[in-house]
Amino acid sequence: MAKILSIGEILWDVFPDKEIIGGAPFNLAVHARALGCDAYILSRAGCDRRGETAAEQVRLKGINGRYLQKDADRPHGTAVVNFTSPGIAVYHIPPDGSHNFIAADDNTVADINAGGFDMLCFGTLAQKGEVSRKSIQAVLNGVKTRHRFFDVNLRMEFHDRDVIDFSLGRATIFKINEEECVIVSRELFGREMPPDDFAAAVIKKYNTEHMLITLGPKGCAVYSGGRRETFAPPDVPVADTVGAGDAFSAGFIYSLLRGGDAFGAAVFGNAMGSFVASKEGATPALNVAELEALGVRVN
């Protein structure tokens, strides 16, 4: 069984009338576990109602909470959602949320190393806080794994050049969407670059093994081993796209870790993304028959 560690935030999206658990690292771990991976999460939960419920959701979803910390001093992380006009949402993430205070010392790094993980998965949002940034970077520097999956996943206008540069330097797989390419190419190379030029520049500078540029309803472009291929997703009736990108990531990881190449893994990722987009919510229960009807095989 492939073993992954997803690192970063578990957030509650707080709408005017409801609260929904999420955060890319949590969503990815949920989907990877549903596919059969041994999924762990390194995060930090508050000791308040939201934090306790988040910890319970980690358990209920079958994610291993060995590295889920408790924080008695800070509230659990939230993304407060307000609508400036119909369909236009603005998010505010308070800076004192527990996910900004993930701890990792030498003992943590040694324990993770002893766990024999196949892949670390991480992004940028949890690296916004200084404490979590230092901890995450200590893990990335100290833990030995075959693969490191970096989904830049820009949020709330946070796109720190040094964080992106460091993360790319530790990643073997880099995932970014088409719109983020504009921002990140400007941050890293001083100019906006078309996706193909940006991919070539990233691979040359950071020696990235696999690069994925997601293209929304057009699917994704994959750069690996000197090749570039694009893959369209299966056509499904879309309920909502929340969490579809995280599902793509989980599908890609699952397929790659069971021995596929990056191109076949992207096909599986597209199928997972389409499956989730056809359902309401970011982490719907996996229906293997429906997923396999989209052209992939779950072992």
Number of C-alpha atoms within 10 A of each C-alpha: 11 19 19 27 24 26 26 27 32 29 27 22 20 18 15 10 5 8 16 14 20 23 22 26 24 29 24 30 31 31 29 28 22 21 19 14 21 19 27 26 27 26 27 29 28 23 20 16 10 19 24 15 17 23 20 12 15 20 12 11 17 15 24 18 16 11 20 17 20 19 19 13 12 19 19 29 25 27 22 18 17 14 12 9 8 6 7 9 12 13 16 13 17 14 12 15 23 30 31 25 23 28 19 18 12 12 9 17 20 14 13 20 15 11 13 15 20 17 21 24 26 27 24 23 25 24 26 16 18 13 16 24 21 17 20 26 17 17 21 21 12 15 19 19 16 11 20 23 23 23 24 22 18 19 11 11 8 13 19 16 13 11 19 19 14 14 25 23 15 18 23 22 21 23 21 22 20 16 14 18 20 16 17 23 20 15 17 17 12 10 13 16 17 12 19 14 11 20 25 15 16 19 19 10 11 16 16 21 17 22 23 25 22 23 17 16 13 13 21 25 22 21 23 17 10 9 9 14 11 18 17 16 23 19 12 14 11 13 13 14 19 17 23 27 28 28 30 29 30 28 25 27 27 26 25 20 20 13 10 15 14 22 23 16 25 30 25 31 29 30 30 30 28 26 30 29 24 18 19 14 18 25 24 16 13 15 10 15 11 12 19 15 12 19 12 20 12 12 8
